[in-house]
Amino acid sequence: MRIILFIIFLFSFSTLHGAGELIWKSERILKKENNGYRIQTSPVIGYNGSEKLLFVFSNTTEGYGDTGLLCFDPLTGDLKWLYNLYPNIDANPVYDDGIIYAPGRDFFYAIYSSNHTLKWEYDSPYESYTPLIHSNSIFASLSLLVSLNKESGGKNWQSIVDSYYQPLFLENFLFVVDYYHWLTAVNAANGDTLWWGYSKLVRTELAPILWNNYIYISEASNYNGCSKINPKDGKRIWNYHVDNIRTSPYILNEKIYFGDVDGYLYCLDANDGSFKWKAAVGDTVASTITSAYDPVTQKDVLYFGSNLDYLHARDAADGKHLWVYKTGGNIRSTPCVSDSIIYFTSDDGYLYAVNIGFKDGFNKKQSSHHLPSPSLSSYPNPFRDRLIIETSDKARIYSITGQFIMKVEKGKHSIDTSSWKQGVYIVKSGTETKRIVKIN
């Protein structure tokens, strides 16, 4: 039945704005390792000044001659540089303020994006995982959860919690998944434990997420499904049960999305867990969902990978199929969206750049080497205490509810956003609209 549903979907490709068309594809950069684990590492966007860059790990010498951290031109797919290291392809590099933080198998690295030289490295006896950058600290699992000084790489503290996945930060506490898959709360100042998940029977094998001061997880064991957790005591607020959830949840506009092995995409109310809708995918949703706002249609679009080697695009309002893109392997990494392009890796070992069709004037007749220059850009996105806006005309910033925040004059501006509330904001300039996200 799933295969039949999926074949039906293939005949409804959207041709809107050239969406779903390949822009470029890298040489082979990834391979499954001896343990046979899936490829999960995801590409990330970073910057060298105002120049946009795309970073991703490589664990094979087949494509570009060595393993390490690769830096690409995101528009053309040209390799700009390679920094040799032995990466952990179960983790992702993280960009922050001109530095790429790269978790490896034996070291944790801080690398300048401007000249790909080493700022510092931290010797880890085990593989390291995707870090969280907060203020002047780095929180990362290096077998045990540690806090490092962002500038020097010196160790602030080491916890007794052995963790996986990227930690969450809320009100001076970290929330991590330990070795046995229990959700655990740790004091961010000293690494002391606030509560352990095993005492609450809160267990997950996937990365948790944070929204509106609550934690959401894809839960395992008896409560298999999606759960909302109180971060103060670790107690479960609600649980929506499904057969076998395979992805971390994703929240957009107070709705929570996730996929299940039953071949459906689910949507719930993020506040009370009530059912909104489910849409047939015809395959297991294999990657964490991401989204982008289409200013042309004024709709939010969901993107995710599947076990049948497809990248899917779905309308966030009702799960309606928009288009798919076929690769040569399962897509389990979280896609990365920037402007009108979505980037993702596949189990076939390649990095893909696919048009999502949001920019006026971009279509299949244009080369990716000659994309129209944007008149409005904002970075980094997500942002914390500072946001850069570059605009060829005046721009205005609004909250997601439509409240006017500020006016931005023509040119390049560095904006202090330390007092802004966490959430989604809209930047408008002429006919261009961008959605940006403030995180703590």
Secondary structure as the mmCIF struct_conf table of DSSP 4:
data_model
#
loop_
_struct_conf.conf_type_id
_struct_conf.id
_struct_conf.beg_label_comp_id
_struct_conf.beg_label_asym_id
_struct_conf.beg_label_seq_id
_struct_conf.end_label_comp_id
_struct_conf.end_label_asym_id
_struct_conf.end_label_seq_id
HELX_RH_AL_P HELX_RH_AL_P1 ARG A 2 LEU A 10
TURN_TY1_P TURN_TY1_P1 PHE A 11 SER A 12
HELX_RH_3T_P HELX_RH_3T_P1 LEU A 16 GLY A 18
TURN_TY1_P TURN_TY1_P2 ALA A 19 GLY A 20
STRN STRN1 GLU A 21 LYS A 25
HELX_LH_PP_P HELX_LH_PP_P1 SER A 26 SER A 26
BEND BEND1 GLU A 27 GLU A 27
HELX_LH_PP_P HELX_LH_PP_P2 ARG A 28 ARG A 28
TURN_TY1_P TURN_TY1_P3 ASN A 34 ASN A 35
HELX_LH_PP_P HELX_LH_PP_P3 TYR A 37 ILE A 39
STRN STRN2 VAL A 44 ASN A 48
TURN_TY1_P TURN_TY1_P4 GLY A 49 SER A 50
STRN STRN3 GLU A 51 SER A 58
BEND BEND2 THR A 61 THR A 61
TURN_TY1_P TURN_TY1_P5 GLU A 62 TYR A 64
BEND BEND3 GLY A 65 ASP A 66
STRN STRN4 GLY A 68 PHE A 72
TURN_TY1_P TURN_TY1_P6 PRO A 74 THR A 76
STRN STRN5 LEU A 79 ASN A 84
STRN STRN6 PRO A 87 PRO A 87
TURN_TY1_P TURN_TY1_P7 ILE A 89 ASP A 90
BEND BEND4 ALA A 91 ALA A 91
STRN STRN7 VAL A 94 ASP A 96
TURN_TY1_P TURN_TY1_P8 ASP A 97 GLY A 98
STRN STRN8 ILE A 99 PRO A 103
STRN STRN9 GLY A 104 GLY A 104
BEND BEND5 ARG A 105 ASP A 106
STRN STRN10 PHE A 107 TYR A 112
TURN_TY1_P TURN_TY1_P9 SER A 113 ASN A 115
STRN STRN11 LEU A 118 ASP A 123
BEND BEND6 PRO A 125 TYR A 126
STRN STRN12 LEU A 132 HIS A 134
TURN_TY1_P TURN_TY1_P10 SER A 135 ASN A 136
STRN STRN13 SER A 137 SER A 141
BEND BEND7 LEU A 142 SER A 143
STRN STRN14 LEU A 144 ASN A 149
TURN_TY1_P TURN_TY1_P11 LYS A 150 SER A 152
STRN STRN15 LYS A 155 LEU A 170
TURN_TY1_P TURN_TY1_P12 GLU A 171 ASN A 172
STRN STRN16 PHE A 173 ASP A 178
TURN_TY1_P TURN_TY1_P13 TYR A 179 TYR A 180
BEND BEND8 HIS A 181 HIS A 181
STRN STRN17 TRP A 182 TRP A 182
STRN STRN18 LEU A 183 ASN A 187
TURN_TY1_P TURN_TY1_P14 ALA A 188 ASN A 190
STRN STRN19 THR A 193 TRP A 195
HELX_RH_3T_P HELX_RH_3T_P2 GLY A 197 SER A 199
TURN_TY1_P TURN_TY1_P15 LYS A 200 LEU A 201
STRN STRN20 ARG A 203 THR A 204
BEND BEND9 GLU A 205 LEU A 206
STRN STRN21 ILE A 209 TRP A 211
TURN_TY1_P TURN_TY1_P16 ASN A 212 ASN A 213
STRN STRN22 TYR A 214 GLU A 219
HELX_RH_3T_P HELX_RH_3T_P3 SER A 221 TYR A 223
STRN STRN23 GLY A 225 ILE A 229
TURN_TY1_P TURN_TY1_P17 PRO A 231 ASP A 233
STRN STRN24 ARG A 236 HIS A 241
BEND BEND10 ASP A 243 ASP A 243
STRN STRN25 ILE A 245 ILE A 245
BEND BEND11 THR A 247 THR A 247
STRN STRN26 TYR A 250 LEU A 252
TURN_TY1_P TURN_TY1_P18 ASN A 253 GLU A 254
STRN STRN27 LYS A 255 GLY A 259
STRN STRN28 ASP A 260 ASP A 260
TURN_TY1_P TURN_TY1_P19 VAL A 261 ASP A 262
BEND BEND12 GLY A 263 GLY A 263
STRN STRN29 TYR A 264 ASP A 269
TURN_TY1_P TURN_TY1_P20 ALA A 270 ASP A 272
STRN STRN30 PHE A 275 ALA A 280
BEND BEND13 GLY A 282 ASP A 283
STRN STRN31 VAL A 285 VAL A 285
BEND BEND14 SER A 287 SER A 287
STRN STRN32 THR A 290 ASP A 294
TURN_TY1_P TURN_TY1_P21 PRO A 295 GLN A 298
STRN STRN33 LYS A 299 GLY A 305
STRN STRN34 SER A 306 SER A 306
TURN_TY1_P TURN_TY1_P22 ASN A 307 LEU A 308
BEND BEND15 ASP A 309 ASP A 309
STRN STRN35 TYR A 310 ASP A 315
TURN_TY1_P TURN_TY1_P23 ALA A 316 ASP A 318
STRN STRN36 HIS A 321 LYS A 326
BEND BEND16 GLY A 328 GLY A 329
BEND BEND17 SER A 333 SER A 333
HELX_LH_PP_P HELX_LH_PP_P4 THR A 334 PRO A 335
STRN STRN37 CYS A 336 SER A 338
TURN_TY1_P TURN_TY1_P24 ASP A 339 SER A 340
STRN STRN38 ILE A 341 THR A 345
TURN_TY1_P TURN_TY1_P25 ASP A 347 ASP A 348
BEND BEND18 GLY A 349 GLY A 349
STRN STRN39 LEU A 351 ASN A 355
BEND BEND19 LYS A 359 LYS A 359
TURN_TY1_P TURN_TY1_P26 ASP A 360 GLY A 361
TURN_TY1_P TURN_TY1_P27 LYS A 364 LYS A 365
BEND BEND20 GLN A 366 GLN A 366
HELX_RH_3T_P HELX_RH_3T_P4 SER A 368 HIS A 370
HELX_LH_PP_P HELX_LH_PP_P5 LEU A 371 PRO A 374
BEND BEND21 SER A 375 SER A 375
STRN STRN40 LEU A 376 TYR A 379
BEND BEND22 PRO A 380 PRO A 382
STRN STRN41 PHE A 383 PHE A 383
BEND BEND23 ARG A 384 ASP A 385
STRN STRN42 ARG A 386 THR A 391
BEND BEND24 SER A 392 ASP A 393
STRN STRN43 ALA A 395 SER A 399
TURN_TY1_P TURN_TY1_P28 ILE A 400 THR A 401
BEND BEND25 GLY A 402 GLY A 402
STRN STRN44 PHE A 404 VAL A 408
BEND BEND26 LYS A 410 LYS A 410
STRN STRN45 GLY A 411 ASP A 416
TURN_TY1_P TURN_TY1_P29 SER A 418 SER A 419
BEND BEND27 TRP A 420 TRP A 420
HELX_LH_PP_P HELX_LH_PP_P6 LYS A 421 LYS A 421
BEND BEND28 GLN A 422 GLN A 422
STRN STRN46 GLY A 423 SER A 429
TURN_TY1_P TURN_TY1_P30 GLY A 430 THR A 431
STRN STRN47 GLU A 432 LYS A 438
#
